[in-house]
Amino acid sequence: MTLKFIDLFCGIGGFRIAAEPYSFECVFSSDIDADACRTYEANFHDYPSGDITQINGLEIPNHDILFGGFPCQPFSIIGQMNGMSDTRGTLFFDIARILEAKKPRWFLLENVKQLVGHDNGHTFKRISEILDKLGYQHKHRVFNALNFGLPQKRERVFIVGSNIPSLFSYFEWPEETGKMKPLSQILENNVPDKYLASSSIQQKRLSSHISNWYPSIWHENKAGHISSYPFSCALRANASYNYLLVNGIRRLTPREQLRLQGFPDWFRITGNDAQIRKQTGNSLPVPIARAIIRKIVLAEEGYKIYGTEDKTKTKVRTTVPLEPVPS
C-alpha cells in the first residue's frame, strides 16, 4: 500500500525529505513563500500551490496523511470557545477544514514547543477540542533535535492523530537516539571569506568569551551574553546575521544550515544566502519527522496484519528501514 500525502506550509520540503525512505506519494503541496517554493520545485520538480486559505478543501486530492508545519504567529487571536469559528484567521483552521473535508487517516503537525503552553494552555486546549470534534484521536510530544542525531538544540512539538481508533492504537512515539553527530562532520572546509564576521565583531566575541569546545558554535542572546557549545542553538529565520558564529569568527554557510536540519547534501540550494537562512530557519528537523513517520508506517503494518486485535498481545515484525542519522 502506497500512502498518499499532502504537504501544507511545505517550505523547502522538510516533511517530504523525511518521508522519502517510505515511498510515499505527494499529491499536493502548498506554501506562500515564493523563494521557498522555487527551492521546493528545484528539488522535487513540483511547484507548490499558493495560499492555502484561498483553496477549497474539497478540491485537494484525496490523501492518507496530512503533513503540516503550520506557522504559530496567529494563535493569540483564538477566541472564546465558539466552535470552529474561533480559529478563523489562524492557519490551524485551514488544517482543520481540510481534515473535515478530506478525512485522511493520519495527520502529523509540527510547531514551536511554546504552542503547548501558549495563553496558559488555552490555545492548545482549543486545538485539541477541534481535533476531537473532527473525530481524530491524537497525542503530542516535544522532541529536541539534539536527541535525534543533529548538533542543533531545537525543541519542537509534534502532534500526530488518526480517525481510525484501532489503527491509532498501534502508534507509538519513537525513542530518542541520544547520538549527536559531531559538529565537525557538519562544518565545511575552505569557507569563502564572505562568511567571516567583521573584525570588530570577531574581536568583541573573542575578547569576552573563551570556549571549552572546538569546533563550537557561538551564540549571543538579546542581552549580549555570549555562550558556546559543540552544537548550534536553534536556527532562526529572522535572526541577525551574527546570531550564530562558528568558533566566534564566521557565519554558517547555507549547506551547513541545511545539514543542521538534517537535509541531505544532494539537496539543491537556490536563492541567496538571506533566502536560505530564512528557509532553513523555518524548516523542521528531518530526523525527528522521519522517526515519527516510521512509527506511522509500523502502525499501518500492525493494523494490516492484526486488525483490531489488542496490540499489547501482538508483536509486529517488519522490514521498515530504521531512521538513519543524516549524512
N, C-alpha and C positions, 0 to 999 in steps of 0.2 A: 504493500500500500504506500503510494507516494502522497505525502501530506502537502497540501497547498497552503501558502501563507500570504498575508498581506503585510506590508512594511510601512506603517504610518509614522510620520515625523521621522523619516528614514535617515535624514542627514547624509552621511557618506557611506552608510550601509553596515553599521556595527552588527545589527541583528542578522543581516544577510550573510556576513562573513562567519558569524557564529554558527549558523545553520548549515554551512557549506558541506561538512562531512556527512550529512544525513540525506543528501539527495532530495531535499525538499524542492518544491516548485513555487517560485514567486509569481503571483498572478496580478499583483497591483502594488504600487508604491506611491508615496506622496510626501512632498515637502515644499515649503515656500521659499527656501533659500536657493537662489539661482546658482550661486557658486558651488554649494554643496551638491545640487542636482547635476551640475556638469562633472564633478568628481565621481558621483554615483554612476553616471552614464559611461564615463571613461572606463570604469571597472566592470560594470555589469551589462553594458550595451542596452540600457533601459533608462530612459529619461523619466523621472518621477512626475506624476500628475501634480497639479498645483495645490492651491489652498483647499484643505480637506473640508473646511467649513462651507465651501461652495459646491461640494459634491454630494449628490443624492446617494444615501447609503444603499438603496436598492439597486443602484447602477454599478456598484462594486461587485466584482466577480465572487462567486461562491468560494469559500476557503475553509480550511480546517483550523488554522491558527492565525490569530491576530497578534502581531508584534507592534509595540508602540513605546518609544521613549519620549513620552509627551512632556512638553515644557511645563514648568511649575509656576511661572510668573502670575497667572491669573487666579491662583487659589484663594486669595484674600477676598474675592468678590462672592464666594459661595455664601448663600444667604440662609434663610430661615426654613428649614425642613418642609419645603413646598414641593416635594416630589422631584421629578426630573427637571422641572423648570428652574430650580435654584442653582443649577450648574450651567445655565445658558451663559454664553460668553466665555466659558472656560473650554479648553481643548479636551479635557476629560469628557465633556458632554458629547463630543464628536465620536470618541471611542464608544461611549455608551449607546449612542443611537445606531452605530454600525453593528455593535453586538446585538442590539434589538432587531435590526433589520435582517442580518445575515445568519445570526445564531451559530457561529463557528464553535467547534467542540472545545477549543482551547483559546486562552489569551495569555500573553506574557508581557507585562509592562515594567518599565524601569523609570526611576526618578531619583532625585536627591533624597538623602536619608531624612532631611528635615521635614519632608512631607508627612511622615508618621506623626510628628508632634506639632505640626502647624496648627495655629489657633487652638492651642491646648487639646489637640487631638480631634477637634470637631470636623476639620476638613477630611481627615482620613475616615472618620466615622461615617460621613455622608457618602464618600466614595464606596465604602463597604456596603452601606444600605442600598445604594443604587445597584451594585453588582448582585446583591441578594435578590432584589426585586426582579432583576433580569433572569434569574434562575441559575446563577453561577455560584457554585461553591468555590471558595478562594482562600488563599493564605499568602502571607508576605514575610519577607525576611531581609534584613540588612546584611550585605556582604561587603568585605573590603578586598580590593584588587590585590593587596599585598598577600592575601592568603590563597590566591589563585595563580601564582607564578609571576606576577608583574611587579617590578620595582616602582610602584606608584601607590601612595596611600590615597585611595579613592573609595569612599563608602557610598553605596547606593542601595536603595530599597528596590526589591523585585517583587512584583505581585503576579501570581500565577493562578489561573482558575479554569474550571471546566463546567459545562452544563450537563455532563453525564456523571452523576454521583459515583456509580460503580467504577467508572474509568478513573475518576479523580482519586479514588481510594488507593490506587496503585502508585500515585505520585509521591515521591519522597525528595526532600531537598538534597542537593549534592553535599558531600563532605568537603571541607576546605583542605587543600593540599598542603598548605604551610610551607611550600617550597618556592621561595622567591628567586627568580632569575637574577644573577649578579648584574649590577648596573654596568659593569664593563662590557657585557655582551649586548647591551642596548646602545651604548655610545659609539658614534662613528669616529674613524680616524681621519686625519688630514682635513679638518673642517675649515671652510673658507673664512678669511678674516672678517667678512661682513657680519659674522655671528658674534664677534668679540664685543663685549660691553665697552663703553668709553673708558679711557684711562682713569678718569675721576671716579667713576662708579667702581671699577676694579680696586682702586686704592682705598675707597671707603669700605668696601666689603672686607678686603684682606687685612686692613688695619684694625678692624673692630671684631673680627672673629677668627678663631683657629679651629679648623675641623679635625675631628677624630677619625675621619674616614677619607679614603682615596680609592677610586674616584667618589665624588659626592655631588649632590645637588643642593645648592644654597638657596634658601628661601628668606625673603624679607616680608614681614607682615605689615599691616597698615600702621602699626605703632612704631615701625622702624626696627623691630627686633629681628636679628639675623640668626638663623639656625641652619644646620646642615645635617644631612642623613645619607646613608648609602642607598637611598631611593628618592623618588620625587614626591613632593606634595602634589595634591590633585591638580591636573591641568585645568585651567580656567579659560573660557573663550574670550573674556574681555579683560583679562589681567594685563598689567603693564608688561612691556617687553622684557623688563629686567626682574620680573616677579620670581623667576627661577633661573639660576645661573649654574652651569657646570663648573665645579671647582671654584666658584666665585668669580669666574672671568668671562664666560661666554654663554650665549643663549642656546637653547635646544634647537636642533635642526628639524625640519618637517619630518624627516624619516625617523628621527629619534622620538618625536612626539607620537607618531603612529605606532612605533614599537612599544611605547609605554602604555598604549591602549590595547596592545595585543594584535595589531594588524600585521599581516604577513608582508614580507619585503617585496612580493610581486605586486602589491597594491600600488596602482599608478597615482602619482602626485600631480595634480593640476592646480593652476592658480598660483598666486604669490604667497609669500611667507605669512602675511597677515591673514589671508583667507584660510590657509591650512591650520594656523594657530586657532582660529575660531572654530573650524570644523572638527579638529581633534578634541578641543575643549568641550564641545557639545556632544561628542560621541560617548560610547559606553565601553567598559572593559570587556573585550570579546571573550576571554576565557570564562568569566562568570556566566555570561549568557549561554555559552556553549555547554557548560556543565549542566545548566538548568534544562536546556533543550534536550540534552542526552537523557535526562530523567523523564522528560515528556515522552521520548521515544520508548524508553523502557516501560513506562506506564501503558503505552499503546500495545506493546508486545505482551505484557502481562494480561491485559484485558482481552486481547485476541486469543490467547491460549486458555485462560481460565474463566473469562467472562465475569459473572457476578459472584464467583466463589470468594470466600473470605481470603483476602490477600495474605493474612498472617499465617495461613496454612499452606501457602504455596511459595515456591522459590523460582523466580524467573531465570531461565538460562538464556543467554543472549550473546550475539556476536557484535552488538553495537560497539563501535570504537570508543576507547577512553578519550577524555578530553585532553589533548596534548598541551604541554607547556609551549607557548608561542615561540616560534623561531625567528 
